[in-house]
Amino acid sequence: MAEGDLLAAVELQAQLGTAVRLVETESLTEEEIRSDLILIGGNSLTGRVLERLDGVLSLGFAEHGASVYDRKSGFAASPRYDDAGEPRVDYGLVIRAANPFAPETAEVVVVAGCGSHGTAAAAEAFDEAEALGGYRHFEALVETTIFRGSHRDTFVREARGIA
């Protein structure tokens, strides 16, 4: 598990006020996939969920997660690095939607980034993104600055409700 994914899990657990059970997505049963889910980082199940929500979302990842885009505004960005190759800016997405595998009975929360810092920042911004739009189901694009290996100055660039 990447450091950013672990930081995201700790952050979401604190925000939700409940224990978060960490499991590898490959070990989930079909029944578990149709339950309430919190997906952290880019993995095969996150990809399947985003694919099924494609007609609902206007935010997404391109180039195998290497960049983010916003279909509505036309904004697109990739993480930025300094001359030494160290990350300086990263992006993440926060999504709360009906679980596309069981839309009538379950929800899914996705926090994922272009890189590890973007994933951690997306989790950090979860409650802010939810509050900004005032929607139960929403999507948000998060940007964070990285200084000395830690993400700082995280902000929600865009948040909107989804059906």
C-alpha positions in Angstrom: 0.0 0.0 0.0 1.4 3.4 -1.0 2.0 5.9 1.7 -0.6 8.3 0.3 -3.2 5.5 0.4 -2.4 4.8 4.0 -2.6 8.5 4.9 -6.0 8.6 3.1 -7.3 5.7 5.0 -6.3 7.3 8.4 -7.8 10.6 7.3 -11.1 9.1 6.2 -11.4 7.1 9.3 -11.0 10.2 11.4 -13.5 12.2 9.3 -16.1 9.4 9.3 -15.6 8.6 13.0 -15.7 4.9 12.4 -13.2 2.1 11.7 -12.2 1.5 8.1 -11.5 -2.1 7.2 -8.6 -2.2 4.7 -8.7 -5.0 2.2 -7.1 -5.6 -1.2 -9.8 -5.1 -3.8 -9.0 -8.5 -5.4 -10.2 -10.2 -2.2 -13.7 -8.7 -2.2 -16.6 -10.9 -3.0 -19.3 -9.9 -5.4 -21.6 -9.3 -2.4 -19.1 -7.0 -0.8 -18.6 -5.1 -4.1 -22.4 -4.4 -4.0 -22.2 -2.9 -0.5 -21.1 0.5 0.7 -17.5 1.0 -0.4 -14.6 3.4 0.2 -12.1 3.0 -2.6 -8.6 4.5 -2.0 -6.2 5.1 -4.8 -6.0 3.6 -8.3 -6.8 -0.1 -8.4 -8.8 -2.4 -10.7 -12.1 -1.8 -8.7 -11.7 1.9 -8.7 -11.2 1.7 -12.5 -14.4 -0.4 -12.9 -16.4 2.0 -10.7 -15.2 5.1 -12.6 -15.9 3.4 -15.9 -19.5 2.6 -14.8 -20.0 6.2 -13.6 -18.6 7.7 -16.8 -21.9 9.1 -18.0 -22.6 10.6 -14.6 -19.2 12.2 -13.8 -17.6 15.2 -15.5 -14.3 14.8 -13.7 -11.9 11.9 -14.4 -8.4 10.6 -15.0 -6.7 10.4 -18.3 -3.6 8.6 -19.4 -3.9 5.7 -16.8 -4.2 8.2 -13.9 -1.3 10.4 -15.0 -3.5 13.5 -15.3 -7.0 14.8 -14.4 -9.6 16.5 -16.5 -12.9 18.3 -16.2 -15.2 17.9 -19.2 -17.4 20.9 -18.2 -14.7 23.5 -17.9 -12.0 22.0 -20.2 -9.4 22.1 -17.4 -6.8 19.4 -17.6 -3.6 19.0 -15.6 -0.8 16.7 -14.7 1.4 16.6 -11.6 4.3 19.0 -11.8 7.9 18.2 -10.8 11.0 20.3 -10.0 14.3 20.0 -11.9 15.4 17.2 -9.5 12.3 15.2 -10.4 10.6 15.8 -7.0 6.8 16.3 -7.1 5.6 19.9 -6.5 1.9 19.8 -7.4 -0.5 16.9 -7.5 -4.2 16.4 -8.2 -6.9 14.1 -6.8 -10.5 13.3 -7.2 -13.1 12.9 -4.5 -16.4 11.2 -5.5 -19.4 10.1 -3.5 -22.1 8.4 -5.6 -24.5 5.6 -5.7 -22.5 2.4 -6.0 -22.9 1.5 -9.7 -23.0 -2.2 -8.8 -26.0 -1.7 -6.5 -27.3 1.9 -7.1 -30.5 1.4 -5.1 -28.9 0.1 -1.9 -25.3 1.2 -1.6 -22.9 4.1 -2.0 -19.3 4.4 -3.0 -16.7 7.0 -2.0 -13.6 7.2 -4.2 -10.5 9.2 -3.2 -7.7 8.8 -5.8 -4.9 10.9 -7.1 -2.5 11.2 -10.0 0.1 10.3 -7.4 0.3 9.3 -3.8 0.1 13.0 -2.6 -3.0 13.6 -4.7 -4.7 10.6 -3.1 -3.9 11.7 0.5 -5.0 15.3 -0.4 -8.3 14.0 -1.8 -9.1 12.2 1.4 -8.2 15.3 3.4 -10.6 17.4 1.3 -13.5 14.9 1.6 -15.5 16.8 4.2 -14.7 20.1 2.6 -15.8 18.9 -0.8 -19.0 17.5 0.6 -19.7 20.8 2.4 -18.9 23.0 -0.6 -21.7 21.6 -2.8 -24.1 20.6 -0.1 -25.0 17.6 -2.1 -25.2 14.0 -0.9 -23.6 12.7 -4.1 -20.8 14.9 -5.5 -17.5 15.0 -7.4 -14.6 17.3 -6.6 -11.2 18.0 -8.1 -8.5 18.7 -5.5 -5.1 20.3 -6.0 -2.2 20.2 -3.5 1.3 21.6 -3.3 4.1 19.4 -2.1 6.9 20.7 0.0 9.7 18.5 1.4 7.8 15.4 0.6 4.5 16.3 2.3 1.4 17.7 0.7 0.4 21.2 1.9 -2.1 23.9 0.9 -4.7 21.5 -0.4 -7.8 23.1 -1.9 -10.9 22.0 -3.7 -10.6 23.4 -7.3 -14.1 22.4 -8.3 -17.0 20.6 -6.6 -20.4 19.9 -8.0 -23.4 17.6 -7.3 -24.0 14.6 -9.4 -27.2 12.6 -10.1 
